[in-house]
Amino acid sequence: MNDAQHQKRQQRLKEKVDTRIEQAQREQGILMIFTGNGKGKTTAAMGTATRAVGHQKKVGVVQFIKGTWENGERNLLEQFGVPFYVMETGFTWETQDKSTDTTACLNTWQYALKLLNNPEYDLVILDEITYMISFNYLSLDEVISAISSRPAHQNVIITGRGCHRKLIELADTVTEMRPVKHAFDSGIKAQQGIDW
């Protein structure tokens, strides 16, 4: 391809992009979902939180499943006023206690509801909430109702594997992380600052 052909192709592309930008003028909060079996769902959510904080947006994080171990994203974002509420029970394969996990989930959900009802928050992250729904610790209908009735400008991110199809239908943006290769599968230990 010569320079003239390249320029012509890029000009057509620019016209298409400019048209799409011109047509997308509605302003509202969006529901984003990071799901799939690949690594990086929470990392993507925390990257978005960092971006929001960098633009002086108010962010709140609710983490289901997570335990009490040190968390690099939390270490950073709390310094900028981002509150974290963590279920703190750890992984369900560790606790093996449905009753205790359900109670912890419902208590954590109360904190999520406070954020979802607070118009001061520009972004609310519900990290690993998909498990709470698939394990029947939390009602799908209640989650959908809370997200649907949040302040109009508020953005929400849901993370976790196996996201329910009704949430995917409700969402504005859905990204599925697909595993191709993972160091852990080769016996490489999870690393502080890289994996958590």
DRENZALO-441242 format. One record per residue (C-alpha): x, y, z; residue number from 1. Coordinates in steps of 0.1 Angstrom, whole numbers, plus 5000, padded with zeros to 4 digits. Example, Ala and Ser with C-alpha at 12.3 -4.5 7.8 and 13.67 -1.06 7.14 Angstrom:
<rec X="5123" Y="4955" Z="5078" n="1"/>
<rec X="5137" Y="4989" Z="5071" n="2"/>
END
This chain:
<rec X="5000" Y="5000" Z="5000" n="1"/>
<rec X="5014" Y="5034" Z="4990" n="2"/>
<rec X="5011" Y="5066" Z="5010" n="3"/>
<rec X="4981" Y="5079" Z="4990" n="4"/>
<rec X="4962" Y="5046" Z="4995" n="5"/>
<rec X="4971" Y="5046" Z="5032" n="6"/>
<rec X="4959" Y="5083" Z="5036" n="7"/>
<rec X="4926" Y="5075" Z="5018" n="8"/>
<rec X="4919" Y="5045" Z="5040" n="9"/>
<rec X="4927" Y="5064" Z="5071" n="10"/>
<rec X="4904" Y="5093" Z="5060" n="11"/>
<rec X="4875" Y="5069" Z="5056" n="12"/>
<rec X="4882" Y="5054" Z="5090" n="13"/>
<rec X="4883" Y="5089" Z="5105" n="14"/>
<rec X="4849" Y="5098" Z="5090" n="15"/>
<rec X="4833" Y="5066" Z="5104" n="16"/>
<rec X="4848" Y="5073" Z="5139" n="17"/>
<rec X="4837" Y="5110" Z="5138" n="18"/>
<rec X="4802" Y="5100" Z="5128" n="19"/>
<rec X="4799" Y="5076" Z="5157" n="20"/>
<rec X="4812" Y="5102" Z="5182" n="21"/>
<rec X="4787" Y="5127" Z="5168" n="22"/>
<rec X="4759" Y="5103" Z="5173" n="23"/>
<rec X="4768" Y="5092" Z="5209" n="24"/>
<rec X="4758" Y="5123" Z="5228" n="25"/>
<rec X="4736" Y="5109" Z="5256" n="26"/>
<rec X="4750" Y="5114" Z="5291" n="27"/>
<rec X="4742" Y="5089" Z="5318" n="28"/>
<rec X="4759" Y="5064" Z="5342" n="29"/>
<rec X="4766" Y="5030" Z="5327" n="30"/>
<rec X="4767" Y="4995" Z="5340" n="31"/>
<rec X="4800" Y="4977" Z="5330" n="32"/>
<rec X="4806" Y="4940" Z="5335" n="33"/>
<rec X="4840" Y="4923" Z="5335" n="34"/>
<rec X="4833" Y="4885" Z="5335" n="35"/>
<rec X="4848" Y="4853" Z="5321" n="36"/>
<rec X="4873" Y="4827" Z="5333" n="37"/>
<rec X="4904" Y="4848" Z="5325" n="38"/>
<rec X="4925" Y="4868" Z="5349" n="39"/>
<rec X="4921" Y="4906" Z="5351" n="40"/>
<rec X="4885" Y="4913" Z="5360" n="41"/>
<rec X="4892" Y="4930" Z="5393" n="42"/>
<rec X="4923" Y="4946" Z="5379" n="43"/>
<rec X="4903" Y="4962" Z="5351" n="44"/>
<rec X="4877" Y="4975" Z="5376" n="45"/>
<rec X="4905" Y="4990" Z="5398" n="46"/>
<rec X="4921" Y="5005" Z="5367" n="47"/>
<rec X="4888" Y="5022" Z="5360" n="48"/>
<rec X="4886" Y="5033" Z="5396" n="49"/>
<rec X="4921" Y="5048" Z="5394" n="50"/>
<rec X="4911" Y="5067" Z="5362" n="51"/>
<rec X="4879" Y="5080" Z="5379" n="52"/>
<rec X="4899" Y="5092" Z="5410" n="53"/>
<rec X="4923" Y="5109" Z="5386" n="54"/>
<rec X="4894" Y="5130" Z="5373" n="55"/>
<rec X="4883" Y="5138" Z="5409" n="56"/>
<rec X="4853" Y="5114" Z="5407" n="57"/>
<rec X="4840" Y="5098" Z="5439" n="58"/>
<rec X="4845" Y="5060" Z="5440" n="59"/>
<rec X="4834" Y="5033" Z="5464" n="60"/>
<rec X="4844" Y="4996" Z="5463" n="61"/>
<rec X="4826" Y="4966" Z="5477" n="62"/>
<rec X="4844" Y="4933" Z="5475" n="63"/>
<rec X="4826" Y="4900" Z="5479" n="64"/>
<rec X="4846" Y="4868" Z="5483" n="65"/>
<rec X="4878" Y="4886" Z="5491" n="66"/>
<rec X="4896" Y="4879" Z="5524" n="67"/>
<rec X="4917" Y="4900" Z="5548" n="68"/>
<rec X="4950" Y="4897" Z="5529" n="69"/>
<rec X="4968" Y="4928" Z="5517" n="70"/>
<rec X="4955" Y="4943" Z="5485" n="71"/>
<rec X="4977" Y="4966" Z="5464" n="72"/>
<rec X="4948" Y="4984" Z="5448" n="73"/>
<rec X="4932" Y="4991" Z="5482" n="74"/>
<rec X="4966" Y="5003" Z="5496" n="75"/>
<rec X="4967" Y="5029" Z="5468" n="76"/>
<rec X="4931" Y="5039" Z="5464" n="77"/>
<rec X="4923" Y="5044" Z="5501" n="78"/>
<rec X="4950" Y="5070" Z="5502" n="79"/>
<rec X="4928" Y="5090" Z="5478" n="80"/>
<rec X="4896" Y="5086" Z="5499" n="81"/>
<rec X="4881" Y="5055" Z="5482" n="82"/>
<rec X="4863" Y="5035" Z="5508" n="83"/>
<rec X="4865" Y="4997" Z="5506" n="84"/>
<rec X="4841" Y="4973" Z="5522" n="85"/>
<rec X="4854" Y="4938" Z="5521" n="86"/>
<rec X="4834" Y="4907" Z="5529" n="87"/>
<rec X="4865" Y="4893" Z="5546" n="88"/>
<rec X="4854" Y="4857" Z="5547" n="89"/>
<rec X="4878" Y="4846" Z="5519" n="90"/>
<rec X="4871" Y="4821" Z="5492" n="91"/>
<rec X="4840" Y="4799" Z="5497" n="92"/>
<rec X="4861" Y="4768" Z="5491" n="93"/>
<rec X="4881" Y="4778" Z="5522" n="94"/>
<rec X="4851" Y="4786" Z="5545" n="95"/>
<rec X="4828" Y="4758" Z="5533" n="96"/>
<rec X="4800" Y="4773" Z="5555" n="97"/>
<rec X="4770" Y="4784" Z="5534" n="98"/>
<rec X="4751" Y="4799" Z="5564" n="99"/>
<rec X="4781" Y="4820" Z="5576" n="100"/>
<rec X="4789" Y="4831" Z="5540" n="101"/>
<rec X="4753" Y="4840" Z="5533" n="102"/>
<rec X="4752" Y="4862" Z="5564" n="103"/>
<rec X="4785" Y="4878" Z="5555" n="104"/>
<rec X="4773" Y="4884" Z="5519" n="105"/>
<rec X="4740" Y="4900" Z="5531" n="106"/>
<rec X="4759" Y="4923" Z="5555" n="107"/>
<rec X="4783" Y="4933" Z="5527" n="108"/>
<rec X="4753" Y="4939" Z="5504" n="109"/>
<rec X="4739" Y="4965" Z="5529" n="110"/>
<rec X="4770" Y="4985" Z="5524" n="111"/>
<rec X="4767" Y="4982" Z="5486" n="112"/>
<rec X="4731" Y="4994" Z="5488" n="113"/>
<rec X="4743" Y="5026" Z="5507" n="114"/>
<rec X="4767" Y="5034" Z="5479" n="115"/>
<rec X="4741" Y="5026" Z="5452" n="116"/>
<rec X="4716" Y="5049" Z="5468" n="117"/>
<rec X="4741" Y="5078" Z="5474" n="118"/>
<rec X="4742" Y="5103" Z="5445" n="119"/>
<rec X="4776" Y="5115" Z="5457" n="120"/>
<rec X="4792" Y="5084" Z="5442" n="121"/>
<rec X="4802" Y="5086" Z="5406" n="122"/>
<rec X="4814" Y="5049" Z="5404" n="123"/>
<rec X="4805" Y="5019" Z="5425" n="124"/>
<rec X="4824" Y="4987" Z="5421" n="125"/>
<rec X="4807" Y="4954" Z="5431" n="126"/>
<rec X="4837" Y="4931" Z="5429" n="127"/>
<rec X="4830" Y="4893" Z="5426" n="128"/>
<rec X="4793" Y="4898" Z="5432" n="129"/>
<rec X="4785" Y="4873" Z="5404" n="130"/>
<rec X="4794" Y="4845" Z="5428" n="131"/>
<rec X="4770" Y="4857" Z="5454" n="132"/>
<rec X="4742" Y="4855" Z="5429" n="133"/>
<rec X="4752" Y="4821" Z="5415" n="134"/>
<rec X="4756" Y="4806" Z="5450" n="135"/>
<rec X="4721" Y="4820" Z="5459" n="136"/>
<rec X="4735" Y="4840" Z="5488" n="137"/>
<rec X="4720" Y="4871" Z="5472" n="138"/>
<rec X="4688" Y="4876" Z="5451" n="139"/>
<rec X="4694" Y="4884" Z="5415" n="140"/>
<rec X="4662" Y="4904" Z="5414" n="141"/>
<rec X="4673" Y="4925" Z="5443" n="142"/>
<rec X="4706" Y="4933" Z="5426" n="143"/>
<rec X="4689" Y="4942" Z="5394" n="144"/>
<rec X="4664" Y="4964" Z="5413" n="145"/>
<rec X="4692" Y="4983" Z="5432" n="146"/>
<rec X="4713" Y="4988" Z="5400" n="147"/>
<rec X="4682" Y="5000" Z="5380" n="148"/>
<rec X="4671" Y="5025" Z="5406" n="149"/>
<rec X="4706" Y="5040" Z="5413" n="150"/>
<rec X="4712" Y="5077" Z="5406" n="151"/>
<rec X="4711" Y="5084" Z="5369" n="152"/>
<rec X="4747" Y="5096" Z="5366" n="153"/>
<rec X="4762" Y="5068" Z="5387" n="154"/>
<rec X="4784" Y="5042" Z="5370" n="155"/>
<rec X="4786" Y="5006" Z="5383" n="156"/>
<rec X="4811" Y="4979" Z="5376" n="157"/>
<rec X="4803" Y="4942" Z="5383" n="158"/>
<rec X="4831" Y="4917" Z="5383" n="159"/>
<rec X="4832" Y="4879" Z="5385" n="160"/>
<rec X="4829" Y="4847" Z="5366" n="161"/>
<rec X="4796" Y="4833" Z="5353" n="162"/>
<rec X="4777" Y="4866" Z="5352" n="163"/>
<rec X="4740" Y="4860" Z="5350" n="164"/>
<rec X="4725" Y="4866" Z="5316" n="165"/>
<rec X="4699" Y="4891" Z="5330" n="166"/>
<rec X="4728" Y="4913" Z="5342" n="167"/>
<rec X="4745" Y="4910" Z="5309" n="168"/>
<rec X="4713" Y="4921" Z="5292" n="169"/>
<rec X="4710" Y="4950" Z="5316" n="170"/>
<rec X="4746" Y="4961" Z="5311" n="171"/>
<rec X="4758" Y="4988" Z="5287" n="172"/>
<rec X="4793" Y="4974" Z="5284" n="173"/>
<rec X="4804" Y="4938" Z="5289" n="174"/>
<rec X="4839" Y="4925" Z="5286" n="175"/>
<rec X="4847" Y="4888" Z="5288" n="176"/>
<rec X="4882" Y="4879" Z="5300" n="177"/>
<rec X="4893" Y="4846" Z="5283" n="178"/>
<rec X="4922" Y="4826" Z="5296" n="179"/>
<rec X="4949" Y="4818" Z="5271" n="180"/>
<rec X="4978" Y="4811" Z="5295" n="181"/>
<rec X="4984" Y="4816" Z="5332" n="182"/>
<rec X="5016" Y="4814" Z="5351" n="183"/>
<rec X="4999" Y="4797" Z="5381" n="184"/>
<rec X="4991" Y="4767" Z="5358" n="185"/>
<rec X="5028" Y="4763" Z="5353" n="186"/>
<rec X="5034" Y="4762" Z="5390" n="187"/>
<rec X="5045" Y="4798" Z="5393" n="188"/>
<rec X="5036" Y="4813" Z="5427" n="189"/>
<rec X="5013" Y="4843" Z="5428" n="190"/>
<rec X="5033" Y="4875" Z="5433" n="191"/>
<rec X="5026" Y="4905" Z="5455" n="192"/>
<rec X="5022" Y="4936" Z="5433" n="193"/>
<rec X="5014" Y="4915" Z="5403" n="194"/>
<rec X="4986" Y="4892" Z="5413" n="195"/>
<rec X="4973" Y="4910" Z="5444" n="196"/>
END
